[in-house]
Amino acid sequence: MKNKKVSDQINHLTRLAHSENIDEVFVWDHSFYPLSYYPDRFKTGSDGTLDLDNADFWQWYKEDYRRMLDLVPDIDGLILTFIETAAYAEKQHSERMTTPEEKLAAVVNAVADVVIGEREKKLYIRTFAYSEEEYAGIVGCIKYIRNDKVALKGRTNFGRRVFFQKERLSDTCDEIYLLKGGKVIKRVFLW
């Protein structure tokens, strides 16, 4: 969506949807792009991975989201995915964040600062996973997410549909819920 043709299409579809009383229009984005997308000055981890301990990286990352959202100002929110991305957050370098959960939450927190905090839009994190290990990492990041307006949507590729609270999971629900203080406070969206 970062090129003009795509952002123009998104803006047109957003206007059309809103004119048809569809009040929530979201764009989908990957948490990380190929490492070649990022400036070399941030790729100082082992094997050229991103250094997640570099505060300048996070400022750049947030600015990148600001630029993207400037291109599609009328959307109502963003759906962020961690799986099937070119560079997995949990595989990037950090001395301070020692678990995949902490790294994933750092990404969510940075995006939420811009999407929710600055732009007052909604943010859903897609918690799709192919394996139990990926699933555990994504679910585990919940306790590190600072903004209680982040909503989570989950579905695994190994047979379970889930929704999330901080304390427990359900394998029968396929709806998105807003979380506050570890409790479901509002059903947002049936997917």
VENHUDA-V502966 format. One record per pair of residues at least 24 apart in sequence whose C-alpha atoms are under 7 Angstrom apart, sorted by the first residue. I is the first residue (numbers start at 1). J is the second residue. D is the distance in Angstrom with one decimal. If there is no record, write none. Layout:
BEGIN
((I | J | D) (I | J | D))
END
This chain:
BEGIN
((2 | 68 | 6.0) (7 | 71 | 6.0) (7 | 72 | 6.1) (10 | 72 | 6.9) (11 | 72 | 5.9) (11 | 74 | 6.9) (14 | 74 | 6.7) (14 | 75 | 6.3) (24 | 76 | 5.5) (25 | 75 | 5.4) (25 | 76 | 5.2) (25 | 77 | 6.7) (26 | 75 | 5.8) (26 | 76 | 5.7) (26 | 77 | 4.8) (26 | 78 | 5.1) (26 | 79 | 6.6) (27 | 77 | 6.7) (27 | 78 | 5.0) (27 | 79 | 6.1) (28 | 78 | 5.9) (28 | 79 | 4.7) (28 | 80 | 6.0) (29 | 79 | 6.2) (29 | 80 | 5.1) (29 | 81 | 6.3) (30 | 80 | 5.7) (30 | 81 | 5.0) (30 | 82 | 6.2) (30 | 85 | 5.8) (31 | 80 | 6.0) (31 | 81 | 5.8) (31 | 82 | 5.4) (31 | 85 | 6.9) (32 | 85 | 6.1) (32 | 86 | 6.5) (32 | 87 | 5.5) (32 | 88 | 6.5) (32 | 89 | 6.7) (33 | 85 | 6.3) (33 | 86 | 5.1) (33 | 87 | 5.8) (34 | 86 | 4.6) (34 | 87 | 5.5) (35 | 87 | 6.2) (45 | 93 | 5.1) (46 | 93 | 6.8) (49 | 92 | 5.3) (49 | 93 | 6.0) (50 | 92 | 5.3) (50 | 93 | 5.8) (51 | 92 | 6.6) (51 | 93 | 4.9) (51 | 94 | 5.9) (52 | 92 | 6.8) (52 | 93 | 5.9) (52 | 94 | 5.3) (53 | 94 | 5.5) (53 | 95 | 7.0) (53 | 96 | 6.7) (58 | 110 | 7.0) (62 | 110 | 6.3) (62 | 111 | 6.6) (62 | 114 | 6.5) (66 | 114 | 6.8) (76 | 121 | 5.5) (76 | 122 | 6.3) (77 | 121 | 4.9) (77 | 122 | 4.3) (77 | 123 | 5.6) (78 | 122 | 6.3) (78 | 123 | 5.0) (78 | 124 | 6.3) (79 | 123 | 6.0) (79 | 124 | 4.7) (79 | 125 | 5.6) (79 | 126 | 6.5) (80 | 124 | 6.2) (80 | 125 | 4.8) (80 | 126 | 5.8) (81 | 125 | 6.0) (81 | 126 | 4.9) (81 | 127 | 6.9) (83 | 128 | 6.7) (83 | 129 | 6.5) (100 | 137 | 5.8) (101 | 137 | 5.0) (101 | 138 | 6.4) (101 | 140 | 5.4) (101 | 141 | 4.1) (102 | 141 | 6.0) (102 | 144 | 6.5) (104 | 141 | 6.1) (105 | 141 | 5.2) (105 | 144 | 5.6) (105 | 145 | 5.4) (108 | 145 | 6.8) (109 | 145 | 6.0) (109 | 146 | 6.3) (112 | 147 | 6.9) (123 | 150 | 5.4) (123 | 151 | 6.3) (124 | 150 | 5.9) (124 | 151 | 4.6) (124 | 152 | 5.3) (124 | 153 | 6.7) (125 | 151 | 6.4) (125 | 152 | 4.9) (125 | 153 | 6.1) (126 | 152 | 6.1) (126 | 153 | 5.0) (126 | 154 | 5.8) (127 | 152 | 6.8) (127 | 153 | 5.7) (127 | 154 | 4.4) (127 | 155 | 6.4) (128 | 154 | 5.3) (128 | 155 | 4.8) (128 | 156 | 4.9) (129 | 156 | 4.8) (129 | 157 | 6.0) (130 | 156 | 6.1) (130 | 157 | 4.9) (130 | 158 | 6.5) (142 | 166 | 6.4) (148 | 179 | 5.8) (148 | 180 | 4.9) (148 | 181 | 6.9) (149 | 178 | 6.3) (149 | 179 | 6.5) (150 | 178 | 6.6) (150 | 179 | 7.0) (151 | 176 | 6.7) (151 | 177 | 5.8) (151 | 178 | 4.7) (151 | 179 | 6.4) (152 | 176 | 6.1) (152 | 177 | 6.5))
END
